[in-house]
Amino acid sequence: MDRLKGKIAVITGGCAGIGLATVERFEAEGARVLVGDIDDAAGAALEARFPGTVAYRRCDVTDEPQIEALMAHAVDRFGGLDILFNNAGAGGSPQRLEEMTGEAWDRSQGLLLRSVALGMRYALPHMKARGGGAIVNTASIAGLQAGMGPIAYSVAKAGVIHLTKVAAAELARDGVRVNAICPGLILTNIFTPSETVPAGMAELIKQTMAQQAPDAQPIAKPGLPADIANAALFFASDESAFVTGVHMLVDGGMFVGPRQSWDPEMRAERTRMQEARRAAFEAGQAS
């Protein structure tokens, strides 16, 4: 407890999923938190749930003036800004490259990459006024390897990873650390956006994912928003005071190696195949 005592944080996309779990974690650790989101009802509920320590301000992170106003409101409401968690986002355009329009591409990059750069840009003056701060960006394993997400989303998240590194170098002597988290398969609404997936189907998809997720990576449990919130807490706290410019995979070990390196059934199958080949070879030699 109290790992963020006296700190003031802004969390974008804080009304659901990873953002909500991080709001809860930061508040429990002593931070005062300003949530930026576009779900006004959920934002009001958060304020009622955490009176005095959590505030809400509507912020569409594709709108630059709203980002600027969000950072300024943290100072007006709580007196400063120490931590920024650039977390707001969605799946972006699902289109393949041959179907992609410039408008769909720009919309995805604006939501997932441009918003992160502008969040940092408008947080910086307030952090410098406090002597420094910590910035945490939500990237993705999709930014590290093909096949983990749609092309526009994956390229944007790769951009977030590199932006994190370049910004960390630029801001280090200002006392501002910048790090990124690359979630793996985390059970959130990003896989079931309400604008395209009916509520009943969304619930069915979530249940199926929860059942199948333990088989998708070495650690046999579904990834949860709280797993990312714990990583965000580390980067936001003084425990990571000597860490900047890195991206942390929180993916249940999905990237440790090919499936045969950790799946006992695949290893057993490979052993059976090797033994069968050896037996066939020896039989041929004997004849």
N, C-alpha and C positions, 0 to 999 in steps of 0.2 A: 504494500500500500504506500501511497504518497510518493511514488516515483516521479510524478509530474506535479508535485505540490507547488503552487504559485505560478504555474505555466498557463499560458493562454494559447489555445489551438483553434485553427480553422480546419474544418473537414468538409470537403465538397462531396456531394452524393451521400450525405450522412443519414438519410431517412430510411435506408433499407440495406440489406445485405452486408457487405464488407464495411461500408461506411457506418452503418448503425452499430455493428459490433464494436467498431473502433471508438465511436462516441461513448458507448457504455464502458469500454475499457479505460479510456482516457479519464472520464469523469470519476470512475472508481479510484483512479490513481491520483486524484487531487487537482486535475486540470479544470479550467473553465473552457467551455467549448462553444464555438459559434458554428452552426451547421448551415451550409449552403446547399440548397436543393430546390426542386420545382414542385415538390409534393407539399402544398401548404397545410393540408389536414394533418399529415404525419409530422410536419414540423411543429405545429401547434401542440400536438400530443407529446412530443419530446419536451417542449418547454414546460408543459404541465407536469410531466413525470420528473423532471429535474429542475425544479424552480431555483433560480439564482445561479445555477452552474452551467446550464445549457440554454443557448439562445438560438433562434432560427431567423434566417433572412433568405428570402427567395433569391435564387441566383441560377440563371441559365448560363452555364460556363462557355457557351458558344457566343456570348454577348460580352464584349470587352468592358464596356462601362459597368456592367453588373459585377464583373470580377473585381474591378477596382473598388467599387462601392462595398463589396463584401469585406475586403481586407480593411478598409477604413472603418467599417462598422465594428470590427473586432476591437479597434482602439477606442472607439466611442463607447462601446458597451462595457468592455472589460479593462481597458486601460493600456493595451499593448498587443503584441503578437510575437509569440515565440516558436510556434510549431505550425506548419502547413502540411496537410495531407491532401495532395491532389489525387482524388479518388474517383470523382464523378466520371461516368462513362456508360457505354452500352456496346452492343455487338457491332455497330456500324453497318455499312452496306454488306449484304450477303452475296452480292454479285461477283461472278468470276470476271477475270480481267477482260475477256472478250465481250462481256456484256456491260462493262463498267462505263458509266457516264462521268463527265467531269464534275457535274454537280454532286453526284453520289460520292465520288472520291473526296471532293473538297469538304463535304459535310462530315464525313468520317474523320478526316484529318483535323478538322476544326474542333470536333468534340473530343477526340482522343489524344491529340498532340498539341495543337495550338493552345488549347485551354490550359495545359500543364505549363507551357512556357509563360503564358500571361499570368497564371496564378503566381508563379515565382516572381515575375517582374513586379507585380503590384504588392506582393508581400515584403519584398526586400527593404524598401525604405523603413517600414515599421520594425522589421527585425534588426536592422542596423541601429535604429534608435534605442534598442534594448541591449545592444552589444553583441548580437548574433542570434542564431536560431537553428532550427532543424527542419528540413524539407524532406518529405517522403512522397514518392510518386508511385502510383500503381501502374506497373507495366504488365507483362504476361509471359508465360512460356511461349506463347505464339510469336513473340518478338525474337525468339532465339532459334526456332526451327520451323520449317514448312510443314503444313498439314495440321497445325494446331488451332487454326482459326481462319476466317475469311481473309482474303488478300489485303483489303484496305485496313482491316483491324490489325493484322499481323505487322504490316509495314509501319503503321502508326505506333504500335507498341515497341517495335525495334527502335523507332525514333525516340521514344520516351527513355529507353535504356541509354542511348548515346547522349541525349540531352542531359540526362542525369550526370553522366561522367564529365561532360564539358562544363556544365554549370558548377559542378563540385570544384573543378580546377579554378574556375573564374572567381568563385565566391569564398574560397577557403580562408584567405587573409582578411575577409570581412567577418570571420567567425560564424559563417553559415555553412552547415553541412548539408549535403544533398545525397540521398540514397533512394534506391528503388526496390520494390518487391515484385517478384514475378510469380503470381499465383498459378497453380496447376488447375486441376479439376475441382473447383469449389462450388458447393451447392448454393447458388444464388439465382435471382430472377433474370440474370443476363441470358440464360438459355431459354427463357420463356417470356419474352417481352409481351406485355399486356395488349399492345396495339396490334399484334399479329397472332397471338395464341389465346384461344378461349380459356376461361378460368378452369373449367373441368379438365381440359386437355393439359393445361399447365401443371395441374396437380398430379396427373397421371405421369407426366414426363419427370417431374421431381421425384416421385416415388420410385420410378424405374432407375433413374440416375443414382439415387441413394443405394439401391440394391446392387447396381453394377459397378459403382465407383471403387469399392474395395479391390476389385479385380483389375483395375486399370493401372495400378502402380504398386511398388514393393510394399509400402505401408498399407496394410489391409484395413483401411477405414476411409469413409468419405471425408473429403476436405470440407471444412466448415468456415464460415466467415470469422469465427473467433481465432482460427489458426492464423489468418492474415492480420487480425487486430493485434495479436501477440507480437508478431514481427514488427508491426508499425510502432508498437510501444517501445520496443528495443531501440529502433532508429530515432524515435522522438526523445528518448530519455538520455541522461548523461552517461548511461552505461555504454553507449556507443560513441563517446566523446572522441575516440581516436579512429573513427570509421567514417569515410566519406567517399563518394564516387563509385559505390559498389551496387550490384543488383543481387538480391538474395532470392534464390528459388525456394518457394514454399509449395512443393508439388508432390509430397508423399514419396519422393525418390524417383519420380517418373523419368528423370533425365540421368539417372546414375549409369545406365547402360542398356543394351538391347534386352528384350524380354527374357531371352534364355539365360541372362546373367542372374535373374532373381526369381523366375517362375519355376518352382520345383517340378511341375508337370512337364514343362518344356525341356528341362534338364534331363528328366527321366526318359523322355521320348528320344532325345539325342543319344543318350546312352544305349537305348534299345536299338536304334538304327546303327550305331557303331558296332555293337555286338553282332547284329545281323550281317553286316558287311564283312566282319572278320570271319564269322562262321562260313559264309559263302566263299570267301577267299580260301580258307583252309580246306573246305570241301573240294574246291577246284584243284588245289595243290595235291591233295591226296589221290585224286583220280588221274 
